Amino acid sequence: MAGNSALDQPLLHQQPPEGAARRFRRCRTAPSSEPPPTDNSSAADAPPKTLFSGGRPSFRLVGLLLAAYLLLGSIAFYLAMDHMSGTRTSRALDALYFCVVTMTTVGYGDLVPASDAAKLLACAFVFAGVAVVGTFLSKAADYLVEKQEALLFRALHAHKQHQGHETRMMVRAMEMNKVRYKLYTAGLLLVVTLVSGTVVLWKVEGMRVVDAFYCVCATVTTLGYGDRSFSSEGGRAFAVAWITVSTVVVALFFLYAAELYTERRQRELARWVLRRRTTNMDLEAADLDGDRRVGAADFVLYKLKELGKISQEEISEFLDEFDKLDADHSGTLSPADLAAAQPTERSLYI
Amino acid sequence: MAGNSALDQPLLHQQPPEGAARRFRRCRTAPSSEPPPTDNSSAADAPPKTLFSGGRPSFRLVGLLLAAYLLLGSIAFYLAMDHMSGTRTSRALDALYFCVVTMTTVGYGDLVPASDAAKLLACAFVFAGVAVVGTFLSKAADYLVEKQEALLFRALHAHKQHQGHETRMMVRAMEMNKVRYKLYTAGLLLVVTLVSGTVVLWKVEGMRVVDAFYCVCATVTTLGYGDRSFSSEGGRAFAVAWITVSTVVVALFFLYAAELYTERRQRELARWVLRRRTTNMDLEAADLDGDRRVGAADFVLYKLKELGKISQEEISEFLDEFDKLDADHSGTLSPADLAAAQPTERSLYI
């Protein structure tokens, strides 16, 4: 089997984990009817570039967007600092601090725009900030998932000797714990940000411990009453990084908690769909190609549809494609069908 | 065909839209081999109750949760009002107002806890508030989608005369516009909340128009600097409802904008997967049951896997079930297989 090379392939097409791939032992015994084609890697067949990261802009791009926002915001509020009122330290730091407090929607109010122009500037920056932070958050979540999947693949590779059922059970156990592990990670980070924030507000800003904790809670949730905030130069320098990280960490924590809940429910539904008694009526409905035989693939498609994983629309689209490719209308695809249905020039497919 | 009754069925199992169902013309011509079984509706076969709304608690339940939070919060802060400092109107209204301002993380800071106990109470309520609002938001989004899907089904029903390709194209066009339409709806609601908030702050709170607009922007994004806020009794009574609605509307607007973007990207990917040249290597990989024949269902499953819609793990799970049901190991399921593999007592399946 393809074996080790699976690890070098991009995750985009959801290559099956090694162990799961072995499920198709029957398939593997079929002799290869031709050498691996190379046309698959031609430029015309490459998926659209922007899609390589799962349909969203890359993490680096979003990081750049965040940096651009902060740079632009800092410059804008630096220039507008004469139109701001409130607790002041150094002009550049205050501009960056106000930018972060606005972007994350913490909005303490310890530094506020005082002129109409500055107020409208803040309005523009808060809407843009919500979009930037939202994009960054979703990308950060994707990034963590990808990292974890790479780890999973590596772990599976290291345990190649466990084959068949055992490997499959292991994959499933690791998959199941993945969301829980993510939640634990976010929970740990949450504790770290809560403690570090409280300590800095206590030691650097000279707050009482309860006030420091209260200010931390009001900040990480983006509540930001503003009766307690960072007012010293050292505190604000810390706040700039800490607020950005902590608000994202809290959002991730809630996101993962929701994911864990949803996953459990879906597992329950999947178990029900799996264990439900299959009736003769199901057989008839599952007979996708009307040949009065329900093969393995027919059955799997029917169950996945019942599970709500795929829609009839999606199936129809690919069935149309199948009909186009099935040149001799035999109900199965053969290399001869492909050659007849797909002329060498790709002009038909652009 | 089942026809009209499709409208009466729950959406959970993703019943195909009427037009799409007609795609299986070949299947429809197969004579029914038995009367519709009734055992399918037995209690033992019903899906777990909590799952009927797609794996999340129902909208009504979440509404109750929100109401319970506000009631409990209002009582708590009513009792703690002597430990609060800031702009005051009537005690009960202030408690509810503070509760809403905390729950939505707007956090103006025009009314803040002054004692340690009140501060810790606020900390507890803001974390709970984030969870409640998040759940409410996700449920509100689901609810809107369900409403829209029901409309879609009804529209299709009304146009039953357009069959085959035409209906399919219509379904696809409506599906495609669904996200855009949701975004337009949220955008319209956004404008309504922005205007109504500005007018009330201008007329009731007596702010200048720019200040009113500035306060509205700072509120709907949950920024809440707090230099401008609702300080009159009439204003706060309005604010309680307006803040809850407007923050959810803005969040939905951003959510739908992200969904539209993701959907477009996924459509691009789907188009690529659909148009990609199918090679002999693909044929071999798509041969799920190793019978060296790639049927329609094999092809569809292979393409859906390539699209990342389903994972090998999910397929494996149902393949295992198929193997169990295929009593005579013929590679296809027959009523005889089902009878042999599923004894009448369900003891094996619990």
Interface residues (C-beta under 8 A of the other chain):
Chain A: L12 H13 Q14 P16 P17 A20 A21 R23 F24 R26 C27 T29 A30 S32 S33 E34 P36 P37 D39 N40 D45 P47 P48 T50 L51 G54 G55 R56 T102 T105 V106 G107 Y108 G109 V112 P113 D116 K119 L120 A122 C123 V126 F127 G129 V130 A131 G134 T135 S138 R168 V171 R172 E175 V210 D211 F213 Y214 C217 A218 T221 T222 L223 G224 Y225 G226 D227 V250 F254 A257 A258 T262 R265 Q266 E268 L269 A270 W272 V273 L274 R275 R276 R277 T278 T279 N280 M281 L283 E284 A285 A286 D287 L288 D289 G290 D291 R292 R293 V294 G295 A296 A297 D298 F299 V300 L301 K303 L304 K305 E306 L307 G308 K309 I310 S311 Q312 E313 E314 I315 S316 E317 F318 L319 E321 F322 L325 G331 T332 L333 S334 P335 L338 Q342 R346 Y349
Chain B: L12 H13 Q14 P16 P17 A20 A21 R23 F24 R26 C27 T29 A30 S32 S33 E34 P36 P37 D39 N40 D45 P47 P48 T50 L51 G54 G55 R56 T102 T105 V106 G107 Y108 G109 V112 P113 D116 K119 L120 A122 C123 V126 F127 G129 V130 A131 G134 T135 S138 R168 V171 R172 E175 V210 D211 F213 Y214 C217 A218 T221 T222 L223 G224 Y225 G226 D227 V250 F254 A257 A258 T262 R265 Q266 E268 L269 A270 W272 V273 L274 R275 R276 R277 T278 T279 N280 M281 L283 E284 A285 A286 D287 L288 D289 G290 D291 R292 R293 V294 G295 A296 A297 D298 F299 V300 L301 K303 L304 K305 E306 L307 G308 K309 I310 S311 Q312 E313 E314 I315 S316 E317 F318 L319 E321 F322 L325 G331 T332 L333 S334 P335 L338 Q342 R346 Y349
